[in-house]
Amino acid sequence: MTDAMRKRLLLMALILLGCVSLRATERVYISTDRTAYLAGDRLWCSLFCVDENGRLSEQSAVAYVELASADGVAVQQKIALLGGRGSGEFSLPRHMATGTYRLMAYTALEGARGALTGSRILSIYQTSSLSRVKGGVAIGQPAQLHFPADTSVALEAQVNRVIRQGSPFTLTLSGAVSDVAVSVYHEDELFQAPVSSLDGFMQAFPLADAQPGGKVEYEGEIIHATTRGASAGSLALLSFSGAPEDAYLSKVQEDGSIEFVTSNIYGDREMVCEVVEDNKDIRIRIQDNYLHPAAGLLAPLALNQDMRSALIRRKEGLQHQLQADSLALFLPRREDMLLSSVEWERCHLDDYTRFPTVQEIIVEILPTVRLRQKGGKHFLEVAVTDGINNHRNFKDKILAMVDGVVISDLRLLLDFDAMLLEDIDVCRDPLVSGSVLYNGVVNFITKNNYVTAIRFPDQVSVVDFQGVRYPLAYLGGVPAQGSDRRELLYWHPSLSVQGSTRIPLTAPAYEGRFRVVAEGLSADGKPVRAVTSFEVR
């Protein structure tokens, strides 16, 4: 084979590879614990992100979730994805209007185009006012209930048909090795929306019209910003209060844009973005990644007197809603952050004589940290050690933080009230972010996240940032106080079923009919589903 032929074959292979990559896309199916809620309820969800061939996608690390009605978007959330699976929970706003809503999920690669494909229709009731979605409610109409029928597709759910109030019982799932979302909830007159299914969603694959909608977010959310007055090539910093591991660096592009590739920030935090320049006229604006897909055609929500007792009972139960932080289980999440693996040396300031200024604390308490000044600017140095922990020398280029927020101008730190500090963490290991090398990190930790009290200059952008939801499962914990009025008895967004899996549960303290729904994908990517019901008496 001649060199010319080799080059031609290589070029054809590259072109073919490019064509394949252009066809790569994703679709997201979203499953929820129920299909009917009261405004103020907690909603639990599970996501299945699959590629154009119907396999769990290894591409995107974050999905965007939007709940919308004919009145527009009511809720926006972000869910982290790991190997195509993701989960989270959030509370519905208490001011939401009564009506039919569509819950949609999509990735940046997919775009809003396919958001309806794996969406779910939800009924939401407002019990504190007469607020209703415009044209979305039918008064006096009989409720068309759509309870899921008992089914078993490669998965079987077994439970006693009658269970006494307040007594323990066991749910057994058996069948194909699979990853499933499992919900055990109370059925009542409020469940009206037809329930979509994962097996119906999967019948659309492989996609014939697979076209990507945007950039792949492989590591996590890509945060975009635009600047005014910043010079191209200037260093840009992004950090978050309470999260020293989430610090990101980038460069200002020729058009003034900045792109931060994050590893997903969990929880809602205060975000600080800064371009390191001596220019007080710089302004930074953080862009919104939500695409606001339309809710599409939604049938009006029927309201009638037959629902009165169910609404009253639900409202009473809402007063004693379970606390997710005490009765929920945190599930594995992606850990791939700048400072997640470094070793910290902690100094607890209450163990020392208190000094009135930050400068005195550094001088008198921190032997491995020095404060220096050059050209009218302050900077920190940290003692670098060898393998037997002997001090070699002090090096500069240290990343200074307060509660995880990067402080490029140390005058802000030196002017800070030293009595608000509680701990100081020092890292003496070098770390690299992009093309920038730091010889260490010093993080000043306040008593109650008082970094918010720092008055940053106008060229620094400080905004409230919505991070991805923590992946949680509710395993049926019973409230320690009050009557057990739980509507949701169990929710696991990503349960591994291997052979026979037994789930211990406790019946609530009221009578009713309860439904078990388990759906997911088997180890070979085939849909599995099991639905059954039982009575509590």
N, C-alpha and C positions, 0 to 999 in steps of 0.2 A: 504494500500500500504506500503510495507516494505521500509526501508531506502535504501536497495540495488537497488530496483526498481526505487526509486526516483532519485538516483544517475545516474542510467542507462538512464532514460528519460532526465535528465538534460544534460548528455553528448551527447545524440543524438540531443538535441535541439541546443547545442553549435556547433556541427558539421554541422548541417543543416544551422545555421546562418552563419557559416564560408563559406559554399558553396554558399549561396546567395550573401554574400559580394564579393566573388571572381568573380561572374558574373556581378557585378555592373560595368557599364562603361558609356560612354557618346559619343555623336556625336554632331558636331557643324555645323549648316547651316549659311552661311554668305550671307547677302543681301547688295547690293550697290546702290548708287543713280543713276548710269548709268552703261553701259557696255563698253563705249569707252571713252578714255581720251587722252589728250596731255601730253607729259612729262612736269612736272611742275604743272599739274592740282592738285586740291584738291579732294581727294577721301573720301567719307562718307560711313560708313558701319554700319550694324546692325547685331547682332549675336543672334541666337537661339540655346541654348545648352540644349539638351534633353537626358534623361537617356535611358536605354536599353528598356524601355517600351513605349517610345515616349512621356513622360511627361517632362515638363520643369524641369531641374535638380537643386536641392538645394545643390549640392556637390561642384563643383569647383568654385572658386572666381576669376579666371583669365584664359583667353584664349590667345593663341599665334597665330598670324596672319603672314603668309608669302606669298609674291608675287614672283612667280618663272616662268622662261621660260626654253627653252632648254639650255640657257647659264648659268643657275643656279639661285640662289636667288637674287632678286633685292631689296626687301624691307622686313623688319621685324618689327613688332609692337606688343604691348601687349594691350589687351582690358579687362577691369574689368567686371566681371559677378556678377549680383545680381539677385538671384532667376531664374537663367537660361537665363537672358537677359543681353546684353551688347552692347555698341556702342562706336564709336570714329571717328575721322577724321585725315588724314595726307596728306601731300603733296608728290606727286610722284617726285623722283629725276629728275632734269632737264637734266641729262645726259643719261636717260634711252633710250635704243635702240628701234626702231620701231619693233613691232612684237606682237604675241599672248602670253598672260600670263595666269597663273592660280592663283587665290587668294584662299588660304586655311586657315582654322582655326581649332585648336585642343586644347585640354586641356592636362595637364600632365597625368591625369588618362587615357584618351583615347589613348594618344601616337600618333605617326605619321601614324599608320596603317589605321585609318579611315579618314585621312585628305581630301582625294579626294571625299568622299561621299557627303559632303555639300558644295563643292567648287564652284567657279564661274569663267567662262572664260571671260577675258577682252582683248580688243584691245587697244594698246597704240601706239601713233604716235609721232615720234621725228621730229620736224619741224625746228630745228636749225642745223642739220647735217645729213649725210647719214648713220649714225649708225643704224645697223639692227641686229636683233637676228639671229644667225647662222642657216640657213636653215628655218627660220621662216617667210619669206616674199615671196609672189608670185607677181612679177611685171607684170602689164598689164592684170591681171585676173579680170573678172567682179566681183563686190562685191555681195556676197550672203547675202542680208539683212535678218535679223530675228527680225522684229518688233513684240513685243508681241501682240497677238490678243485680242480684247475686250472680257473680261470674267467677270463673277460675280458668286462667290462661297460664299454664306452666307454673302456677303458684296456687297454693291452697291455704285458706285461713280457717282455723278451727277455734270455736269458743262455745261455751254453754249457751243454750238458747234463752234461758231464764236465770237471772242473777239477782240475789237479794241486795237491797239498798245498803251501801256502806261496807259490803263484804269484798274480800279479795278474790280475784279470779285470774285465769291465765289465757292469753291469746297465743296460739301456735301458728307460725308460718312455716310452710314446708314446700319444697319443690326445687326448681332449678337454682343453681348458684347465681345470685343476682344482687343488685344494688337497688333498693326500693325506697320510696317515700311512703310512710305509713301514717294514717290518721284514724283515730277512734273518736267519734263525735256524736252529739245528740241530734237526732232528726226531729224537726218540728215543722209547723206550717209556714215557716219563713224560707225554706229551701225551695226556690222556684226555678232557678236558672238551670238549663241543661248542662250537664257536666261533660267537658271534653275528655278525651282519653289519650294516653301516650301511644297506644297501639294504632289509633286512628291517625295521629300525627305522623307516626313513622311510615305509614303507607305511602306518603308523598315522596319518599326517597328511593333511588337517587334523584337528585334535582336535575331537571332538564334545562332550567334557565339560571343556573348558578352563576351569579355575577357579584363580585365583592362590592361593598358599598363604601368602604373606607380603609383606614390603616389598621393593621393587626396590633392589638395591645397585648403583646406576649408576656411581659413581666407584670403588668398592672396598668392602672389608669394612666394615660398620657395626659398630663395637665398642660394646657396651652395658655399662653399669656401674650398680650401685645404691649408694646412700650411706646412712649413718646419722649424723645429727647435723649435716649440711650444710644451709645456708640456701638456699632457692630463689633463683635468679638469680645465685648465686656463680659466679665464673670457674673452669672446670675445665681442666686441662692434661694432655695425653697426649704422651709422647715415648718414643724408643727408643734404646738405646745403639748407638753406631756409625752412626747414621743421622740427621744433623742436618736433612736434608730432610724427615723424617717427624715433624713437630711439629704437633699439632692442638689446637684450642681449642673449648670448648663451654660451655654453661651448665647448672647444676643445675635440674631441673624441679621443679614443685610436689610431685610424689610422691617426690622424692629420686633420680630416675633421671637418667642422663647418656647422651647418644648422640654418639659421635664418628664422623663420616663420613670415612673414610680413603681414600687413593688406592692401597691395597694396600701392605703392608709385605713386602718380599722377605726370605726367610731367617728363621731363628729368632733372636730377640733378647730382651734384658731390657727389659721395658716398665715405665715409671714413670707413674703416674696420681696427680694431686694436685688437691685443691680449695683454691683460694687463700683461706684464712680463718685468723684467729687462734683456732683452735679445735682443741685437741689431742685432743678426743674424736671427731673425724670418723673414720669407717671407710668404706673403699671396697671393693667386691667386683666383679670383672670377670666377666661372664656368658659362658657357652659357647654358640657359635652352631651347634654340631653338633646334628642332629636324631635321630641313632641309629636309622635305619630297620632293620626286621627283615630278616634275610637271606633269608627265605622258604624254600621247600622245596629242599633240596640232596641230591643222590644221594651215597651213601657213596663214598669213594675206595678203589678196589681196590688191594691190595698183594699182590705175589707174588714168587717168586724170580727171575722173568724180568727184574725191574727192577734187580737187584743191581748188574750191571755199569754200567748207566746212572747209578745213584746214586753209585757209587764215582767214576766219571769226573767227574760234576758236582761232587762234593765236592772233588776235586783241583783243578778249575778255580776253585772258590770261593776257594781259598787265594791265587790270583793275580788277584783281581777287579780290573778296570780302575778307575782313578781318574777320576771324572767331571770333576774340575777341570782335568786335564791332557790328556784325550783327547776332550773334548766341546766343542761349539760353543754359545755363548750366543745365543739367538734374541731378536728384538725384543720389548720389553715396554712397557707403559704408563708414560709419564713425565708425571705431573701432580701435582707435590708442592709444598708451600709454599715451600721454598727451592731448588728445582731450577734456577732460572734466575738467581739472584742472583750478584753478583760478590764474591768473597772476596779479602781481602788477608791473606796468610799471613806469620806471624812464626815462624821456626824458632829455638827457644830456644837450641840449641847454638851458634848464631852470635853469641851475646851472653854477657856475664858472668853466671854463674848466681847467682840471688838465693834466699835460703832461704824466703821467703814469697811467696804469691800477690800480696799487696798491694804488695810491693816490685817485683815483675815488672810490674804494671800501671803503677806510678808511673815506673819507670826505663826500661822498654822500649817501652811502647805509647803513642806520642805522640797517637794519635787517640782514646784511651780514658781516661776519668777515673773514679775511685771517689769517691763522695760519700756523705754520711750525713745523714739528716734524721729527727727524731723517734725516734732510736734504731735506725733501719733503714738498711742500706746499699743503694745502687743505683748503676748504671753510667750514664755519659754517653758519647756517641760524637760526634766532630766531624763535622758535616754539611758536605759540600763542594759547590761550584758546578761548572759545566761545565768550568772550567780547573783544577779540583782545588785551589782556594784554600780554606782553612778559613774557614767563616762563623762558626759557633758550635757549642757543645756542646748536645745534646739528650738528655733522659732517655727513659724508656719503652723500655728496651733489653732484648731477649730474651737472657738469659745461659744458657749451656749448658756442660756437661762431657760430651764424647764424644757430643754430640747429645741428651743428657738435659737438659730444662729445669730450671734451678735458680731457684726463686722466692725462696728465703731465701739471700742471699749469704753468710751466716755459714758455710754448708756449704762454699762455695767458698773462703772466706778461711782456713778451718781445714784445707783440703786440703794434702797434702804437695806442695810446689812442685817437688821433685826428680822427681816422677812425671810432670810435664808435658813434652810434647815440642814441640807447636806451638800457636799461637793463631790462629784465623781470625776476621777482623773484616769484617762487612758494614755499610756505611754508607748503604745504601739503605732507604727506608721500605717496609714491607710490611704488608698487611692480612689478618687472618684473622677472618672473621665481622665483628663490630662492633668488633674490637680493632685499633688501629693501633700498630705498633712502628716506632721510628725507626732501628733497626739491630739487629744480632745480633753477639754475641761468643761463640765456641765454643772452649773450652779442651780441647785434645786430649791425652790421656795416651799413654804409651808402649805399653801393652798393655791398653787398654780398662779402666783402673783405676777407672772410674766405679763399678764394682761394689763398690769398697772404701768408698764414701761411706756413712755410717750415716744413712740417712734417718729422720726422725721417724715415729712410729707412724701418724700420719694420712695418710702417703704410702703408696700401694700399689705395691709392687715385685714383679713376677711374671715368670716365664718365658713369653714369648709365641711362639706358632707362627705364622709368617708364611706367605705363599704361596711355593710352590716356584719356583725359577728355571727358566724355560723353556730346555731343553737338547736338543741333538741329538747323537747319537754317530755319527760319519761313518766308522767302520771303522778307527780308529787301531790299529796293532799295538803290543803291549807291547815296550819296548826291551830288556827282560831276560826270561830264562826262556823256556820253551816256549810257543808260541801255542796255548792251549787255549780260546779264545773260543767260547762258545755263541751269543752274539749278534754277528753280523758287521756289522750296520748298523741304525740306527734314526733316522728323521727324523719328528717328529710333525706337521710342517706343511710339506711340500715342494711347491713350485709347479711343476707340470708344464705346459709350454708347447711344444707340438709334440713334439719328441723330447728327452728329458732323459737324459744319460749319467751314471752313478754309478760311479766307480772304486772297486774293492774288492780285498781280498787274502784268499785262502783260508787257513784255519787249518792247523796242523801235525798234523792227524789226519783219518782217513777218516770219511765219514758222508754222510747225506742232509740237504740244506738246503732250506728253504722260503722263498719270497718272497711276502709279502702286502702289497699296496698298496690302500688304500681311502680314499675321501674324497668330496668334492662338486665337481661341475663349476661353472663360472662361472655357469650358470643354475640352480644348486641341485639338480641331478640326481645321484643316487649313481653313483659310478664304482668299479670294483674290478678288480684283476688279481692272479691267484695262479698261481704256477708253482714248479718245484723243480729242483734240480740235485744232482749227486754230486761229492764231493771224494774223490779217490783218490791 
